[in-house]
Amino acid sequence: MGNVEVPALCGVTFNIERGDVVSIMGPSGSGKSTLMNLLGCLDRPTSGDYFLDGETVAVLNDDQLADIRNRKVGFVFQKFMLLPRLTALGNVELPLRYGALNKGMRSRAQAALEAVGLADRMQHRPNELSGGQQQRVAIARALVNNPAILMADEPTGNLDSKSGHEIMDLILKMNQEIGTTLIIVTHDPEISKLTRRILHLRDGELEEGS
């Protein structure tokens, strides 16, 4: 901000084990989004180290970051981020197209949609789906590459309570059945209670007990 430097994260150090279920909480401006961008390989730290599955992420260039995101990280966002002109099936196929994984692409995308309970909605476009159904499409898209980590940024924020509970049940099921590591950014204490560990951020620092 001009000549003013604002440190978004300061001396944040922690480990997340494979298969863990972690929530990140904190007030607005606490550094949650910055931390998620770093963990999801959307950005690089200006100092310090980040190791993902033994790989030093901090030194990777943009193309390498894109590759590691496509192979190891799935994202679910509060606003779904679906392309309106594509069907549910077309949206789920996108990560496979970007990764040049064309062999068996259609069957893999179909299997992902079946896994989230949308076998009968594959040819529907986003505006023909409810909010809960759109989020299920987003989850299927995030999981179609079998990522090691699923990152969810306020995944129930745009949903009613019933749909929100269904989405959390679905996300947690992925951890229980296939061991996907879950990292969930949330303001909702009820959501955080469903995770095994909570990281509390305030002013860019981890609070004691996190």
N, C-alpha and C positions, 0 to 999 in steps of 0.2 A: 504494500500500500504506500506508494511513493517511496520515501526514505525510511518508512517504518517497517521493520521486520516483525512478522507475527509467527511465532513458532506454533505450528498446529499440533505437533507431538513432541514431547520432551522426555528423553530417557526411558521410553516405554520398552520393557523387556519381559517376554513371556514365551512359553512353549504351548503349542497345541498338538496333542498326540493324534495319530491316525485313528479314526473312528470316534473321536470325541464329539460332543454336542455343546457348543459354547454360544452364549449370548453376549453382545456388547451393548451396554447401556450408558446413558449420560445425557445431560441437558444439551440443548442446541448450542453449537459452538465448542463442544467439549473435545472434538477431534474424531468422532465416530466415522464420519464419511472419509476423512483422510486415511484413517486406519484401514477401513474396508478397501479403499482404492489400492493401498499398498499390499494388503494380504491377497487381493484378487489380481495382482500384477497389472493393474491399470496405470500404476505410477511407480516411480522409484524413490527411495528415501534420499534426501540430500546428504545424510550422513548415517553411519551405522550399517548394520547388515540384516538381511532377511534371507533365511534359508527355507526353501520349499522342497520337501522331499530330497534334502541333501544338496540342492542346487542353489548357488548364490545368485539370487534374483537382482540384487542391487547393481550388478555390473552388466546386465543384459540390455541390448538395444531394443528399439521399438518392435522390430520384426520378431525378435526372440521372445519378447514379452507376449506378443500376439500368439505365437506358437504355443507357449506354455499355458496361456489362458485357454486356448482351444482344446488342449490335451488334458488339462488337469483341473480346471475350474469351471463350474457352472454357476450362472447368476440368475437370481429371481428378484425382480424389482417390485416396488409398491404399485407402480403404474403399468405393470404388465409388459410394456414395450413390445407389443406385437405389431407386425406390419399389416395394416388394414386391408390391403388388396390381396393378401395371401390367405388361403384357407388355413385351418388349424394344422393340417398335415404339412402344408407348405412352410409354415412358420417353424415347425419342429425340424424340418429338413435343413434349415439354414446352416446350423453349425457343421453339418456333414458336408454341405457344399463348400463352405469356407475352408474346411480341412481337406478338401479334395478326396473325401471318402465316398465316392459315388457308388461303389460296389455294395449292393444290398441296402442302399440308402432308404428306399421306400419302405421296405419291410422293417428296418430298424425304427423309423419314425412311427410307423403304425404300431409297433410293439410298445413304444414309449407312451403313445396316447392310450392304448389299451390298459397300460399299467396305472394310469391316473384316472381310469374310468370314463374315457371319452371315445370309446370304440364307435359310438353312433353319432359322433359330432365331427368326424375328421374332415368333411367337406364343407363345414360351416366357416364363414369368415368371422372375425372378432365381433363385429356389430350384431351378429346373430347369436352371440353367446352371452350368458350372464357373467357378472364379475367373477364369481367363483370358478366358472368354467374357463374364463380367460386365464385366470391364474393357474389352473391345472395345465393349460396349454403351455404356459411359460415354464412350469416345472418340468413338463415333458421335454421341452426344448433344452432346458438346462441339463437334463440327465441323459440325453440321447447319445452323448459321447462317452458315457460312463465315467464322469469326472471323479477324481479322488475327493474333491471338496465341492460342497454346495454352499454358496454364499447367498443369503437372503436378506435384502434390505427392506425392512418394514413389510414383510410379505402379506400381512393381513390388514394393512392400514387402510385400504380402499374397500374393504369387505364388511358385510354385516357380521354379527357375532357368530351366527350358525355357520356361514361359509368360512369364516376365519378359523373356527375350531376344526372344520373339515380339512382345510389346507394345512394346518399345523399337524394334524394326525397323519396326513399324507407325507409331509416332509420327514417327520420322525420315523415313519414306517420305512423310508429309504435307508435311514441309519440302521434300524434294527435288522432289516432283511439283507442289505448288501454292504453295510459298514461304511456308507458315505460319511465323511467328516462334515459336520454342519456348523456353520458360523452365521449367527442370526443377529442383525442389528435391529433393535426394537426400543420403543419407549414404553411398551406395555409390560408391567410387572407380571401379569398373568402369563404372558408368553415366556418371559425369562424363567419363570418357575418350572417350565417344562424342560429346561435345559439342565445339563449336569454341572455347569460352571458358568459364572457370570463375571465378566470383566467390566468394572465401573470406571468410566473415564470422566475426568473433570479438568478443565483448562489444559488439556493435552497431556495429562499425566494419569497413570493408573492409581486409583485410590487403594489404600491398604485393605487387604482381605480379598483382592481380586485374584 
